[in-house]
Amino acid sequence: MDEKAQIVSLNENVTILCVLSGYGSQPLNIRVIGVRWFLRRSKWDKERKIFEYNGRNQTQSRPGTNISMLGLRRGDASLHLSHVQLQEEGEYRCEIIVPPNRAQGTARLDIVAQPSSILLPPEVVVEERKAYTLECTVVEFYPESIHITWMKVIPGTHSREIFEDIPTSSIRNDDGTFNATSSFILHPGLEDNGTIYQCVFTHKSLSKPLQSRTVLIVTDSLEVKMNEKIQTVFLNSNVTIPCVLSGYDSLSLDIRDIHVRWSRRRSKSDKVDKVFEFFGGQPSQFRPGANISMSGLKEGDASLHLSHIQLQEGGEYTCEVIISPRRAQGTIRLDVIEHEKDYSVNMKTVRPMPILLVFEVILYFI
């Protein structure tokens, strides 16, 4: 049997060697031979039988397991496994009985799964001096042991900075494979624009490291100000929901370069509905009477104007503004209420009874 561990990939077909020697040169009578194969996943697990041949029949405890009868006549009792799975790695023991003799041996099978992908965007857009977490996620690999390093490259220079001690966390998937994420926090300046970060993944399943890269695009900040978190308005009134931009040069800005989207969600469980969109210099109304001021937009005011607001139009409004490659958004809660009703008390004036008539009534009863 193989002295070294046999390494195979997930879902491959595998043959684990088990070849007899010392029985002579004549073909063996397979009707008097017994073969048994056992698997122990780890030294703490109990050994279990996965295959048996008793001279007549093959008994499979694991579907897709067999040995060659033609090979067995030559003393080859190697075990064939189809579509091997992660839970089938471990120590295999081959036991052969050629009466009156018995022989056995063990072999180690290690199963690996190459990662299906590395999740790292080709570029990331970050705002100047704002904290940004750069993440590299490697998906569906096995076994868990990995090594991830980062490399920082500045284009046009020979500068290469390697980061070895970046924290990495891993989780186990339902199929037994693992996902791992390596991340660190950036505080980029405009001078970091164009910097390349490479994520390098080293693993037992790979003949050479796997890597992916992203380009850092650093922009000046773009923010949306909504002033308040909740705005209360009356039914049928005309409403302006504020959305004012900051952090860009309005003098050099063409409004055709601005993309504005207004949307509404009535509650957390409801879907998001479009209300208004301005893109490519053209407005689109998804709610009649919804608009923004073009002159105001030139000055960074993307506030939404709604006419004759209705009760059902309350909810969370989101203003999203994109000035490529920058993007900002804000939300505000709009509550629509009815006007207060005027309540008055209608009291009738009761005229007092004449005094003389009162005395007459009293004398009558006396």
Secondary structure, DSSP 8 states (H G I E B T S, - for coil): --SS-EEEETT--EEE--B--SS-SS---GGG-EEEEEEESSTTS--EEEEEE-SS-EEESSTTEE--HHHHHTTB--EEESS--GGG-EEEEEEEEETTEEEEEEEEEEEEB--SEEE--SEEEEETT--EEEEEEEEEEBSS--EEEEEEE-TTS--EEEE----EEEEE-TTS-EEEEEEEEE---GGGTT-EEEEEEE-TT-SS-EEEEEEEEEE---EEE-S-SEEEEETT--EEE--EEESS-STT--GGG-EEEEEEESSTTS--EEEEEEETTEEEESSTT-B--HHHHHTTB--EEESS--GGG-EEEEEEEEETTEEEEEEEEEEEE-----------------HHHHHHHHHHH-
